[in-house]
Amino acid sequence: NVVGLSEREGRAILEDENLSVRINNVQRAGADEGEIVEQDPRPDTEVEPGSRVTLSVNREAPEITVPRVAGLSTEQAIAKLVEEGFAEPSASDIIFEESDEVPFNVVLRTDPPEGTPLIEGSTGKLIVSQGKAAVTVPNVVGMSEQEAADALAAAQLTPRISEVASDSVDEGCVGSTDPRGGTKVPRSSTGTVF
């Protein structure tokens, strides 16, 4: 049983017993740097000479600080985090959030926040802008100008009226829109009625 010994002591004992040693670095609270916290096979297990014993050795990882990545593209932020010693975030660590001010794919913030100390190799979450929320342009053809403007405003679009002479549409009524009804556009886009 070499659990509780230093890596050097444990390795020497096992090699004296004609066993091969493999080291697995782990982080274990309460254990000293370089202390063997586990062995596999377990102590007192009979093995053939030359067999491999894996020792889990405590390594205190250095502490690093969450860097400022807000304002960077997702790709730039991931590269900076990895460069600083963080693990690359998985797809589930990237959370998209609507933003009227920040363009699509730009990092809004991190969780934990910038400046938080963490263990090297840690990961966190990136909160990334998905841009303005998309809304559907309502079909306002045939409505009065005021009804169309109200419907566009209710859909969170900015109405713009452009009067056009037409033989096929009654005066004061909408004959077409740009973009067309049913189209998805960013919230606060302009919808022009003709």
Secondary structure as UniProt FT lines:
FT   TURN            3..4
FT   HELIX           7..16
FT   TURN            17..18
FT   STRAND          20..26
FT   TURN            29..30
FT   TURN            33..34
FT   STRAND          35..40
FT   TURN            43..44
FT   TURN            49..50
FT   STRAND          52..58
FT   STRAND          63..65
FT   TURN            70..71
FT   HELIX           74..83
FT   TURN            84..85
FT   HELIX           91..93
FT   STRAND          94..97
FT   TURN            104..105
FT   STRAND          106..111
FT   TURN            114..115
FT   STRAND          117..119
FT   TURN            120..121
FT   STRAND          125..129
FT   STRAND          134..136
FT   TURN            141..142
FT   HELIX           145..154
FT   TURN            155..156
FT   STRAND          158..161
FT   TURN            171..172
FT   STRAND          177..178
FT   TURN            181..182
FT   STRAND          184..186
FT   TURN            187..188
FT   STRAND          190..193
//
